[in-house]
Amino acid sequence: MTLWFAILVGAAVTYLTKLSGYAVPARWLANPRMTRVAGAITVALLSALTVMNTFAAGAGLVLDARLAALVVAALALWARLPFLLVVVLGAVAAGAVRWWG
């Protein structure tokens, strides 16, 4: 029962946090500094999520096919290839490393 209580409390807090966004004055959101901060936070959170999903396995550090996929995808993005091709190249790289090793 404690787990369900934690899930319900988490859902309520999430909902109230999203709902509180409507209380922020529009002029605060139009501020250029707020736009830069929101963009920086988005990039930082996405980077942290990518690193955690690439290098973590439980509590340990792992270097496996996910690293190869990330490197190939990063190079494809750097070359400004279309996003679908980036995803396919990353998947092919991960598959090739897993097949080879």
N, C-alpha and C positions, 0 to 999 in steps of 0.2 A: 504494500500500500504506500510505502514511502516513495518508491520510484514514481508511481502515478502522481503523487502529490508534487514531486519535483518537476515532472513534465508539465503539469497544469500551471504551476507557478511560473515556469520558464515561458510557457505560451502566453500567459497573462502579461508578464513583463515585456515580452517582445511586442505584443499588440499595443500596450500602453506607450511604449517607446515610439512605435511607428505613428500612433495617434497624436503624440505630443509634437510631432513635426509640423502639424497644421497650426500649432500655436505660435510658431516662429514668425516674426514679422517679415513681410516680403522684402523690405529694404535691406534686411540683414543678408538675405539670400542673394540679392543683387550686387552685393559688395564683391569687387574683384578678388580681394584676399580670401573670401569664403570659397570662391570658385577654385582658386589655386589649392587651398587646403583640402577641399573635397576631392580634387583630382589626385593630389599626392597621397591621401589616405587610401583611395581606391587602388592605386598602383602598389602601395606598400602591402596592403592586405592580400592582393592577388599574388605578389611575389612571395610572401610568406607561405601562402597556401601551396604554391607551386613547389617551393623548397621542401616543405614538410611532406608532400606527397611523393617527391622524387627521392629523397635521401633517408626517410624514416621508415623503419619497420619495427613497430612496437616501441621499445625504449632505445633501440640501437640505431646505428648509422649503417646504411647499406649502399653499396655501389653496384648497380645491376643494369639491366636493359633500359630501365626508365631514364637513367642518365644519358645513355646514347640517344634515346628518343628526344630528350630535352635539348641536347646539343644540336641535333639535326634540325629540330623545329626552330631553334633560335637562329641558326644559320639561314634557314629558309625565310624566316621573318626579316632578317637583316637584308636578304636579297630581294625583299619586297614581293615575294611570291603570293598568290592568292591564298586566303586562309584555309580553304578546303584542301589545297595541295599541301600546305604546312602540316595539317592534321594527318593526311595520308602518308606523307614522308616520315613523320614521327612514328606512326604505327608500323610502317615497313621497317624502319631502323630498329625498333624494339623487337619486332618479330625476327629480324635477321640475327640480332645479337642473341636472342634466346635459342634460335635454331642452331647457331654456330657453337654456342657455349653451353 
